[in-house]
Amino acid sequence: GINAEYMGRGGGRRGGSRGGRGGSRGRGERGRGYRPRPAPTTENGDGSKSKPTFVKIKDIRPGNRSYDLIVKVTDTNLDSTRTERRGGRQFTLKCSEALVGDETGCIKLSTRFPEKAQGIKDGITVVLLNVKVRRAQENAWIEVDNWGVIKEVDAAKDILPEGAKLDFEINKANDKSKKEAAKPKFVKVESLEPDTKGHNLIVKVESVKIENRVRLDGTSSQSAEAVVGDDTSLIILIARGDQIPALQQGKVVVIYNSRIVMNKETYMRLVVDRWSAIKPIEQVEAKLLPETHITEATELAKKNRSDIEWVKED
């Protein structure tokens, strides 16, 4: 046959082109260790059709895994573009986009196939089959490629799970299109040691003393010395400029990337500089805070880490 003739001539290292010997040994048998890929099927062993396993938006992640979803569509743009980088070069691609979601979250949907884009319209509920989540830099999206399917929910009733909820509203508060901020690691005041840095703390302000200084050129500057602490210990904090307004007596603040400086090489001071930040706890997303933390009602410890006299070892 044609296949046997091709394989006989193509040979390879085992006899290959020597008079048609080698290669497939003159026969068209299947190569060792290989078998034909079975055709995809949606049927179970008993002949019944298998149903997709649907997941919620909150459970999807970028990668090679395919997902099946039931989502509502909004913010449709059939004539959009997106930028991608391949091999060090930047390309602008035409695509159709929409925001899709369920009661657990939302994410951008994108497809480069106009015939698939006809299935997305504002306000409708659709079934997405065999779609993947892609990420580029800080953005993520659902990609409906050549193997992905978009179906209106009315045309997919035969594959919907029993009792599927279809009257949900999109939860835009959990936008999976944006990269989630890493949850900081917080430490207690009691654990602070001399000449260390990178500390994130949640503390309550016990007292604040602000000092105004006039420079030689006539300009002024402000610095604050505050006693802050938690349920383990107190410490003196030094802040300047834009960091000061957040320090209100009795309020709880979140401090990022602070460091310990030794006053007179003996006493610890917690310093918030231009690489640090102080925020009232109300301005920090709850998901970025530990499950339990101090509040305005927390009674602060009496001992003060700044009262400890440290001796520098030679």
N, C-alpha and C positions, 0 to 999 in steps of 0.2 A: 504494500500500500504506500501512499505518499509519505505517511509518517515514518514507516520503516526505512524508506529510501533516504529521507532527510537525515535520520539519526545514524544510518550506516555511513553516509558521507561525512557528516559532521564530526563523527568519531569522538575526539577528545584525546586524552593521553594514553588510553588503553587500545591501541591499534588503530583508532581513528580512521585516517584516510588511506590506510594500506589495503587497497583492493576491496574496500567495503567491509573488511573485518573489524571487529571491535565495536565501540559505541554501544549500540543496542544488540550486538551480536547477531545482526541480520534479522532480528525479530522486533516487532513493535510493542514488546511488553513494557509494563509500567516500571519506572526506575525504583530501586530499592528505597524503602523508607518514605515513599510518597503515596498519597491516595487522593482521589478527586475531592474537592471541597463540596460538601453537601449543599444543595440549594436551600436558601433560607425558607423557613416555614413558620406559620403562626398556629400550627395545629399541635395538639397534644397526641399522645400515643393512641388514645381512643378515637381520634378523628375530630374531636371538638377543638374549637379555636381557643388558644390561650389569650388571656387578657394582659395588657401592659401593667407594670407595677408603677403606680403614680406616686410621686413624692411632692413635698411642699417646697416653696421657694427658699425657706430658711435652711433647708438641708442640702442645697446644691453648692458645688464647689468647682472652681476651674480645674480642668484636666481632660483626660481622654475618655472618661466615663460618659455614657449616654443617659439621658433622662427622659422620662415621660411626665408631663405636667398638665394640669388643668388651670388655666389662667384667664384673667380678664384683661382686655386691651384698652389702652388710652394713649394719648399724645402721639398719634400715628403721623409719620412723615414718609411718604412713598418716594420722595425725591431727595434723598440725603446722601452724605458722603462720610467716609471714615478713612483715617490715615493708618497705614501699617508700614513696618520696616522689615525688609527681607534682604539678607546678605549685605547689610550695611547701607542699603538704599531705601529711600522713603517713597511710598506709593500712596496716591489718593484713589480710593475705590468708590464707585457709585453703589449705593445700597438703599434698601428700605428699612426704616426703623420704627419702633414703637416702644412704649413702656408697658410691660406686662407684670402681673402679680396676682397674689391671692391674699388671704387674711394674715399670712405670716411674713410677707415681705414683697419687694418688687425688684425688677431688674430690666435693663434695656434689652430688647430683642433686635437682631439685625439679620438680614438675608440679602444676598446678591442675586437671587433668582426672582425676577418679576412675577412669574406665574405663582410662586409661593406667597408673594406679598399680597396677592389678591385676597388672601384669607384673613388679613388683619384690618380691622376697622374699629374705630372708637366705639366703646360701649359693649362690644360683643364678648362672649366667653368662648374660648377656643381650647382645643386639645393639641398639645405639642408632643410629637412622638419622635424618639431617636434624635434629640437635640443635645448639643454640647455647650458647656460654658467655657468661654475663652477669656483670656486676660492679656492686656497690653499696658505696661507701666502701671498707672494707678486705676485703670478702668477695667471693668468686666462686663460681659454681655452674653446673652444666649445666641449662639450661631445656628441658624437653620440652613444647613448646606444641602448638597444634592441628595443626601440620604434622610434628611429631616422632613417631617410632615407637619402641616398646619391644617387642622380640621375644625370647622364650626361644631360646637358641642351637639347640636341637633343631628348632625350627620355622623356622630360617633357614639350614639347611645348604646350600641351593641358592645362597646369595649369599656364603657364606664363602670367603675366599681359600684356595687350595690349600695344604695343610700348616699351616693356622692352629693356633697353640698355644693350647690351652684349659685346660691344667692349671696355670696360673700362680697366684701368691698376690698379694694386694694389697700394694703398696709404700706403707705409710702414712708413711714417712719424708719423702716428697716430696708434701706436701699442697698441691695447687693451689688449694684453697679460700681459702688465706691469701695475702695480698699479699706477694710476695717483697721482702725487704729490699734496698735499693740497695747495691751493692758499693762500699765506701769507696775513695777514691783515697789510696794511701800514698806518702809521700815518704821520702827518705833524709836522715839527719842532716846530711850535707854540704851539702844544699840550703837549710838554714834560714838566714833573714836577720833582721836586727833589726826589732823592732816589727811582726811579722807574726803572723797567727793562723789558726785552723782547720786545724792540722796533725794528720794521722793518721800514726802511725809504728809500726813493729815494732822493738823494741830489746831488748838484753840488759842486765841490771843488773850492773854491775861492782862497785859498792860502795854501801853505804847508811849514812847517819849520821842518827840520830833525835834530836830535841831536844824535851824537855818544858818547857813554860812554865806558870807560875802567874799568872793574871790578878789584878788588884786586888780583885776580888770573891771571890777564893778558888777559882774554877774553874780548871781546867787545860786546856791545849791542846797538840797535838802537831804538829810539822812535821818533814819529812824532806828531806834534801839527798842526792841520789843521783847517781852518775856512771853514765850509761847511754849506749849507743851501738850502732852496727852496723858493717858492714865498711867504711864510708866515713869515719866520724868518731865522736868522743865528744862529750857535752855534759852540763852539770850540770842536773839536774831538781829542781824544788821541788814538793813535794806536802804536803797537809795532811789531817788527819782520816781519813775512810773510805778515802781513796786509798792510804794508806800500806801496809796489809797485803799488797797485791799486789807490793810492791817487795822481792823476795827475791834475795839475791846469787846470781848465776849463772843466774837464771831469765829466760826471754823473756816480755815483756809486750807487749800491744797498747795503744797510747795513742790516744784519740780527742779531737779538737777542742782540742788544746793550743795555747798561744800563747808567743811570745817576749817576755820583759820584759828591759829593759836595767838591769843592776845598776850603780849609780853612773853611769848613762848611758854606760857604756863596754863592759861585758862581758855577753854573752848568757846568759840563763837560760831553760830550758824550763819553763813553769809549767803545772801541772794544777790547775784551779780547780773550782768547783761546776758549771760547764757542761761539764766534761771528764769523761773516764772512763779508768781503767786496768784492764785485765783480763789475767789469765794467759792465754797463748795457747791453753791447753787448753780454755778456756771459750768460745772463739770458733769458730763453725761454719767448717769448712774452705772452704766455697763463698764465704765472705766475705773470704777471705785471698788474696793474690796467689799465683800458681802456684809461685813461688820466693821464699823469705824466709829470714832467719837462723834458726838453731837454737841450742841450748845448746852445740853443738860448734863454732859459728862463732868464729873468732878476731877479736876486735875491733880496730879501727884504733887507732893510738897517738895521733894528733893529736886535740886537743880544741877544739871550736868556742868553748868558754867561755874559752879562753886568749887569744883574739884581741881586741886592743884596737881598738874602733871609735871613730871620731871623727864627731860629729854635725855635718853641714854646715849652714851658715847659710842 
